[in-house]
Amino acid sequence: MAGAGKEGSIRAMGIYLIILLALLRFLIYPLYNGLERQKQILDEQKKSLTLKTRLLNQQQGGAHLAAFVGRERLTPYLYGKEQSLTGIQLDIVHRMNVVAREKGGELVRFEMLETIPGRTLSEAPVTLWFSGPPQALMNILRAAESTGKSLDVKGMEITKSPQEFLLLLTLSAYRLER
């Protein structure tokens, strides 16, 4: 009888242990996955903060450089303070659309990105998608440098679709604040 009671208590403890392990599996493991996702989000936010800090430092560092370059030397290449940042972005889209048509390409799509205001210079970025033959896209890229106000090429990607090539171009123009 004592052996049967001992065997029953071991069996009951085994069942309790299995139930406890199942509860741990279904309760703790999903929490661990959630924790891993939160760590990934935190890492992405850290990277974003690092990039924003670098950008801020560059903008603040640019204030010291403005003292070395005369305003009259910069004004032909930069937009004036009287023009809105959205207006500058629209001007880039319009100018590049005209250039694309002249060079044998086509402006397929554009996206006006978030502007970056600064103390001395404000940035107005735009992403443009062009389609056409490779030579036309190269001519568009060359013409981007000589279309009036200064444009900074922030990013470029060329991909091939079944019929033609696509050029993704991120351009920025700058507005002089002071």
C-alpha positions in Angstrom: 0.0 0.0 0.0 2.8 2.4 0.9 4.4 1.6 -2.5 1.2 2.4 -4.3 0.8 5.7 -2.5 4.4 6.6 -3.3 3.9 5.7 -6.9 0.7 7.7 -7.1 2.4 10.8 -5.7 5.3 10.5 -8.1 2.8 10.2 -11.0 0.9 13.2 -9.7 4.2 15.2 -9.4 5.0 14.1 -13.0 1.7 15.4 -14.2 2.1 18.7 -12.3 5.6 19.0 -13.8 4.3 18.5 -17.3 1.5 21.0 -16.7 4.0 23.5 -15.4 6.3 23.0 -18.4 3.3 23.4 -20.8 2.3 26.7 -19.0 5.9 27.9 -19.3 6.0 27.0 -22.9 2.8 28.8 -23.8 3.2 31.8 -21.5 6.9 32.6 -21.3 8.0 31.8 -24.8 5.6 34.3 -26.5 6.8 36.9 -24.0 10.4 36.2 -25.0 9.5 36.6 -28.7 7.8 39.9 -27.9 11.0 41.0 -26.0 13.1 40.1 -29.1 10.8 42.3 -31.3 11.1 45.2 -28.8 14.9 44.8 -28.9 14.8 45.1 -32.7 12.7 48.2 -32.5 15.0 49.7 -29.9 18.0 49.0 -32.1 16.2 50.7 -35.1 15.4 53.7 -32.9 19.0 53.9 -31.7 20.2 53.9 -35.4 17.6 56.6 -36.2 18.7 58.7 -33.2 22.4 58.3 -34.2 21.6 59.5 -37.8 19.6 62.4 -36.5 22.4 63.4 -34.1 24.9 63.3 -36.9 22.7 65.4 -39.1 22.2 67.9 -36.3 25.9 68.1 -35.7 26.5 68.6 -39.4 24.0 71.4 -39.5 25.5 73.1 -36.5 28.9 72.6 -37.9 27.7 74.3 -41.2 27.0 77.5 -39.2 30.7 77.9 -38.6 31.5 77.3 -42.3 29.0 80.0 -43.4 31.3 82.6 -41.9 34.1 81.6 -44.3 32.0 81.7 -47.5 30.5 85.0 -48.4 26.7 85.2 -48.8 27.0 86.8 -52.3 29.0 83.8 -53.5 26.3 81.4 -52.3 23.1 83.2 -53.5 23.2 82.1 -57.1 23.2 78.5 -56.1 20.7 78.5 -53.2 17.1 79.5 -53.0 16.1 82.6 -51.1 14.4 82.7 -47.7 11.3 84.1 -49.3 10.5 80.9 -51.1 8.8 78.1 -49.2 10.4 74.7 -48.9 7.4 73.1 -50.5 7.7 75.5 -53.4 11.4 74.6 -53.7 10.4 70.9 -53.9 7.8 71.6 -56.6 10.4 73.6 -58.5 12.8 70.6 -58.5 10.0 68.3 -59.7 9.0 70.8 -62.5 12.6 71.4 -63.6 13.5 67.7 -63.7 10.3 66.9 -65.5 11.2 69.4 -68.3 14.8 67.9 -68.4 13.4 64.4 -68.6 11.2 65.2 -71.6 14.1 67.0 -73.3 16.4 64.1 -72.8 14.0 61.4 -74.0 12.9 60.1 -70.6 9.8 60.3 -68.6 9.1 61.3 -65.0 7.0 58.5 -63.7 6.5 59.4 -60.1 7.8 61.7 -57.4 7.7 61.9 -53.7 8.3 65.1 -51.7 10.2 64.0 -48.6 10.2 65.7 -45.2 12.1 69.0 -45.2 15.0 69.5 -42.9 15.1 73.1 -41.5 18.3 74.5 -40.2 19.7 77.7 -38.9 21.7 78.8 -41.9 20.6 76.2 -44.5 17.3 74.3 -44.9 17.2 71.2 -47.0 14.3 70.3 -49.4 14.6 66.7 -50.6 12.6 65.0 -53.4 12.7 61.5 -54.7 12.0 61.1 -58.4 11.4 58.1 -60.6 12.4 58.3 -64.3 11.9 55.7 -67.0 13.5 55.5 -70.4 16.5 54.1 -72.3 19.8 54.0 -70.5 21.3 56.9 -72.5 18.4 59.1 -71.7 18.6 58.4 -68.0 22.4 59.2 -68.0 21.6 62.5 -69.8 19.0 63.3 -67.2 21.5 62.6 -64.4 24.1 64.8 -66.1 21.5 67.6 -66.6 20.5 67.5 -62.9 23.8 69.3 -62.2 23.2 72.2 -64.5 19.5 73.1 -64.1 19.8 76.4 -62.4 20.0 76.2 -58.6 22.4 73.7 -57.1 21.0 70.2 -56.6 22.7 67.6 -54.3 22.3 64.0 -55.4 21.6 62.1 -52.1 20.8 58.7 -53.6 20.6 57.0 -56.9 19.4 53.6 -58.1 19.0 52.1 -61.5 16.9 49.1 -62.2 15.8 47.3 -65.3 12.2 46.5 -66.0 11.1 44.3 -68.9 10.7 47.2 -71.4 13.0 49.9 -70.1 15.2 51.1 -67.3 14.1 53.0 -64.1 16.2 55.6 -62.4 15.4 56.4 -58.8 17.0 59.7 -57.9 16.9 61.5 -54.5 17.8 65.2 -54.9 18.0 68.0 -52.4 18.0 71.8 -52.9 18.9 74.2 -50.2 17.4 77.5 -48.9 19.7 80.1 -47.4 18.1 81.2 -44.1 20.2 84.1 -43.1 
